[in-house]
Amino acid sequence: MSTSTLRSLIPDSLIIANNEYYTLLALLALLTLVGLAATFAFGAKKSSKNTILITGLPFAGKTVIHYLINHNRSVETITSIKENEANVVLTEGKSSVHIVDIPGHERLRFKFSEFMPIARAVVFVVDSATVARQTRLLAEYLYDILSNKHAQEERLPVLIACNKSDLITAFKKDRIQSLLEAEINKLRQTRTAALDTQDSEGNENVFLGFEGKDFAFQDLENEVDFIECSAEIKNVEDIKDWIAAVSS
């Protein structure tokens, strides 16, 4: 780009004594200010998304985990009919994190989409002891979350929290990952025909992973992690650490 072209991009008020050298410096300063403003705006937008969603099927232990994280105590729970919300400081000196426990009932679980525009990350709770019987339902729910337009655009990190890992009948996280990947792989085929449609919940029927390759979480642009935990014995520290890390 010639100096004369650069000069044409600068308001007359910034052209200093018709000096090309100073004019170039003025342009560079202007571009720097624009870059800083854009960076600040992006950072402000990201920091405003401080909501962590806790999702999953009924009886997975979502609400107990929610209370352990927010109040460091467990409670007897029933199937939630309304989301539970709380603000909690996980790291001393850091801002509080807004945590929302989404009801798992089939008529209410879609409400996760209402919070996705302000979500920073998603914790998807799985009952490790019953996962083999619920794999299809889990895969469908997880597919809806991963294909949500906000999850796609923001590349929201997702934690698969394998709860009740203390039970003798519990599956290990690697086995749970394999079950979910195999089921999502089959589920993709039934949704491929609707790739260009968008439902009322704001979810796009996108194709997760790579075509021609079996589905694997590692192929997603979203970072997906698996951890084992147990709300029953108050072992949720790994969840708290993960939330603190993605919220910083």
C-alpha positions as CSV (number, residue, x, y, z in Angstrom):
1,M,0.0,0.0,0.0
2,S,1.4,3.4,-1.0
3,T,1.9,6.3,1.4
4,S,-0.7,8.3,-0.6
5,T,-3.2,5.5,-0.1
6,L,-2.5,5.5,3.6
7,R,-2.9,9.2,3.8
8,S,-6.3,8.9,2.1
9,L,-7.5,6.8,5.0
10,I,-6.7,9.4,7.6
11,P,-9.0,12.3,8.5
12,D,-7.6,15.7,7.4
13,S,-7.3,16.6,11.1
14,L,-4.7,13.9,11.6
15,I,-2.5,14.8,8.6
16,I,0.4,16.7,10.1
17,A,1.9,19.5,8.0
18,N,1.6,17.3,4.9
19,N,4.4,15.2,6.3
20,E,4.2,11.6,5.0
21,Y,6.3,10.1,7.9
22,Y,4.1,11.6,10.6
23,T,1.0,10.8,8.6
24,L,2.0,7.1,8.7
25,L,2.7,7.3,12.4
26,A,-0.7,8.8,13.0
27,L,-2.4,5.9,11.0
28,L,-0.5,3.3,13.0
29,A,-1.6,5.0,16.2
30,L,-5.2,5.1,15.0
31,L,-5.1,1.4,14.1
32,T,-3.6,0.5,17.5
33,L,-6.5,2.4,19.3
34,V,-9.1,0.6,17.1
35,G,-7.4,-2.8,18.0
36,L,-7.4,-2.1,21.7
37,A,-11.0,-1.0,21.6
38,A,-12.0,-4.3,19.8
39,T,-10.0,-6.4,22.2
40,F,-11.6,-4.6,25.2
41,A,-15.1,-5.1,23.7
42,F,-14.4,-8.8,23.1
43,G,-13.0,-9.3,26.6
44,A,-16.0,-7.5,28.2
45,K,-18.4,-9.7,26.2
46,K,-16.6,-12.9,27.3
47,S,-16.4,-11.9,30.9
48,S,-20.1,-11.1,31.0
49,K,-20.8,-14.7,30.2
50,N,-20.3,-16.1,33.7
51,T,-23.1,-18.6,33.8
52,I,-22.3,-22.3,34.3
53,L,-25.2,-24.6,33.4
54,I,-25.6,-27.9,35.2
55,T,-27.7,-30.3,33.1
56,G,-28.6,-34.0,32.8
57,L,-31.4,-36.5,33.2
58,P,-33.6,-36.8,36.3
59,F,-32.0,-38.5,39.3
60,A,-28.5,-38.0,38.0
61,G,-27.6,-35.9,41.0
62,K,-27.5,-32.4,39.5
63,T,-29.2,-30.6,42.3
64,V,-27.1,-32.3,45.0
65,I,-24.0,-31.3,43.1
66,H,-25.4,-27.8,42.8
67,Y,-25.9,-27.5,46.6
68,L,-22.5,-29.0,47.3
69,I,-20.8,-26.5,45.1
70,N,-22.8,-23.5,46.3
71,H,-23.4,-24.3,50.0
72,N,-20.9,-27.1,50.7
73,R,-23.7,-29.3,52.0
74,S,-25.9,-32.0,50.5
75,V,-29.7,-32.0,50.6
76,E,-32.5,-34.5,50.0
77,T,-34.0,-33.7,46.6
78,I,-36.9,-34.5,44.4
79,T,-37.3,-34.0,40.7
80,S,-36.9,-30.2,40.1
81,I,-39.7,-28.3,38.3
82,K,-37.8,-25.0,38.3
83,E,-34.1,-24.1,37.8
84,N,-32.0,-23.5,40.8
85,E,-29.7,-20.5,40.6
86,A,-26.9,-19.2,42.9
87,N,-23.8,-17.0,42.7
88,V,-20.7,-18.5,44.3
89,V,-17.0,-17.4,44.6
90,L,-14.9,-20.5,43.8
91,T,-11.5,-18.8,43.9
92,E,-10.5,-16.2,46.5
93,G,-10.1,-12.8,45.0
94,K,-12.1,-13.7,41.8
95,S,-15.6,-12.7,40.7
96,S,-18.5,-14.9,41.6
97,V,-19.8,-17.5,39.1
98,H,-23.5,-17.8,38.3
99,I,-24.5,-21.4,38.5
100,V,-27.8,-22.6,37.1
101,D,-29.2,-26.2,37.8
102,I,-31.6,-27.0,34.9
103,P,-34.5,-29.4,35.6
104,G,-34.0,-32.8,34.1
105,H,-37.7,-33.6,33.5
106,E,-38.3,-34.3,29.8
107,R,-40.8,-31.4,29.5
108,L,-38.4,-28.9,31.2
109,R,-34.9,-29.8,30.2
110,F,-35.2,-27.8,27.0
111,K,-35.0,-24.7,29.2
112,F,-31.2,-25.0,29.0
113,S,-31.5,-23.1,25.7
114,E,-32.8,-20.0,27.4
115,F,-29.5,-19.7,29.3
116,M,-27.1,-20.6,26.5
117,P,-26.7,-16.9,25.3
118,I,-25.1,-16.1,28.7
119,A,-23.4,-19.5,29.3
120,R,-19.7,-19.8,29.8
121,A,-19.7,-23.6,30.0
122,V,-21.9,-26.6,30.6
123,V,-21.7,-29.4,33.2
124,F,-23.6,-32.5,32.0
125,V,-24.2,-34.9,34.8
126,V,-24.5,-38.6,34.1
127,D,-25.6,-41.4,36.5
128,S,-22.6,-43.8,36.1
129,A,-24.7,-46.7,37.5
130,T,-27.6,-46.5,35.1
131,V,-25.8,-45.1,32.0
132,A,-26.2,-48.3,30.0
133,R,-30.0,-48.1,30.3
134,Q,-30.1,-44.4,29.4
135,T,-27.5,-44.1,26.7
136,R,-30.0,-43.1,24.0
137,L,-31.7,-40.4,26.1
138,L,-28.3,-39.1,27.3
139,A,-27.0,-39.0,23.7
140,E,-30.1,-37.1,22.5
141,Y,-29.8,-34.5,25.2
142,L,-26.1,-34.1,24.8
143,Y,-26.5,-33.8,21.0
144,D,-29.0,-30.9,21.6
145,I,-26.5,-29.1,23.8
146,L,-23.5,-29.6,21.6
147,S,-25.4,-28.6,18.4
148,N,-27.0,-25.5,20.0
149,K,-26.0,-22.4,18.0
150,H,-24.5,-20.6,21.0
151,A,-22.4,-23.7,21.9
152,Q,-21.2,-23.8,18.3
153,E,-20.4,-20.1,17.9
154,E,-18.8,-19.7,21.4
155,R,-17.2,-23.2,21.4
156,L,-18.5,-23.7,24.9
157,P,-16.5,-26.2,27.0
158,V,-18.5,-29.1,28.3
159,L,-17.8,-31.3,31.3
160,I,-19.3,-34.8,31.5
161,A,-19.5,-35.4,35.2
162,C,-19.8,-39.1,35.8
163,N,-21.6,-39.1,39.2
164,K,-22.1,-42.0,41.6
165,S,-18.7,-43.3,40.7
166,D,-18.4,-44.8,44.2
167,L,-21.1,-47.4,43.5
168,I,-19.9,-50.9,42.6
169,T,-22.2,-51.0,39.6
170,A,-20.8,-47.7,38.2
171,F,-19.2,-47.5,34.8
172,K,-15.7,-45.9,34.5
173,K,-15.5,-42.6,32.6
174,D,-13.7,-44.2,29.6
175,R,-16.5,-46.7,29.2
176,I,-19.2,-44.0,29.5
177,Q,-17.4,-41.9,26.9
178,S,-17.3,-44.9,24.5
179,L,-21.0,-45.6,25.0
180,L,-22.0,-41.9,24.3
181,E,-19.7,-41.7,21.3
182,A,-21.2,-44.8,19.8
183,E,-24.8,-43.7,20.4
184,I,-24.2,-40.1,19.0
185,N,-22.6,-41.7,16.0
186,K,-25.9,-43.6,15.3
187,L,-27.9,-40.5,16.2
188,R,-26.1,-38.3,13.6
189,Q,-27.6,-40.5,10.8
190,T,-31.2,-39.8,11.9
191,R,-30.6,-36.0,12.1
192,T,-28.6,-35.5,8.9
193,A,-31.7,-35.0,6.8
194,A,-32.5,-31.9,8.8
195,L,-29.2,-30.1,8.6
196,D,-30.6,-26.9,7.3
197,T,-33.5,-26.6,9.8
198,Q,-33.6,-24.9,13.1
199,D,-36.1,-25.8,15.8
200,S,-38.0,-23.6,18.2
201,E,-35.4,-24.1,20.9
202,G,-32.6,-22.4,18.9
203,N,-30.8,-25.7,18.2
204,E,-29.4,-26.3,14.7
205,N,-29.3,-29.9,13.5
206,V,-25.6,-29.6,12.7
207,F,-23.5,-32.6,11.9
208,L,-21.2,-33.2,14.9
209,G,-17.7,-34.4,14.1
210,F,-16.4,-35.4,10.7
211,E,-18.4,-37.0,7.9
212,G,-17.0,-40.4,6.9
213,K,-15.5,-40.9,10.4
214,D,-17.1,-42.4,13.5
215,F,-18.0,-39.7,16.0
216,A,-15.5,-38.9,18.7
217,F,-15.6,-36.0,21.2
218,Q,-12.1,-35.1,20.4
219,D,-13.2,-34.1,16.9
220,L,-15.4,-31.3,18.2
221,E,-14.3,-27.7,18.4
222,N,-15.8,-27.6,21.9
223,E,-13.5,-29.0,24.5
224,V,-15.2,-31.9,26.2
225,D,-13.8,-33.4,29.4
226,F,-14.8,-36.4,31.5
227,I,-14.4,-36.7,35.3
228,E,-15.6,-39.2,37.9
229,C,-17.3,-37.8,41.0
230,S,-19.7,-38.8,43.7
231,A,-22.2,-36.3,45.3
232,E,-23.1,-39.0,47.8
233,I,-19.6,-38.9,49.4
234,K,-19.2,-35.1,48.7
235,N,-16.5,-35.8,46.1
236,V,-17.2,-32.9,43.7
237,E,-13.8,-31.0,44.0
238,D,-12.9,-31.8,40.4
239,I,-16.1,-30.2,39.2
240,K,-15.4,-27.1,41.2
241,D,-11.8,-26.9,39.9
242,W,-13.0,-27.3,36.3
243,I,-15.6,-24.6,36.7
244,A,-13.1,-22.3,38.3
245,A,-10.6,-22.9,35.5
246,V,-13.1,-22.2,32.6
247,S,-14.5,-19.2,34.4
248,S,-11.1,-17.5,35.0
